């Protein structure tokens, strides 16, 4: 990377969108797994705030306004399919292009899930715990 190259220039727009889909998808999945409208809104807001805590290349990519992000409509299962694929693809592309950012990405996703699960009062429910396990597995399977 030359001195004039910004950290995000090592990734193509499509690769950036993959990371953004994964991270924003995790926020949406955590909100979907949280019961109750108020509770799920709090989870989504907390998870969204956690996105802004990311640093390094991952932080730069997640700070950009996503262009072409499609997480609307469909079922939770459809959102999960897109998100889990994007999580695995994100780890794979970071391993190839920025190996030092893989753990940063995984830590960012962990921060999102933790923030979202702490956003409501009381213990995490079984759906939320199951979603965290599935998100973690998608990251590990890459």
Secondary structure as GFF3:
##gff-version 3
##sequence-region A 1 142
A	DSSP	three_ten_helix	7	10	.	.	.	ID=ss1
A	DSSP	alpha_helix	13	33	.	.	.	ID=ss2
A	DSSP	alpha_helix	37	51	.	.	.	ID=ss3
A	DSSP	alpha_helix	56	63	.	.	.	ID=ss4
A	DSSP	alpha_helix	76	97	.	.	.	ID=ss5
A	DSSP	three_ten_helix	99	101	.	.	.	ID=ss6
A	DSSP	alpha_helix	102	117	.	.	.	ID=ss7
A	DSSP	alpha_helix	126	140	.	.	.	ID=ss8
###
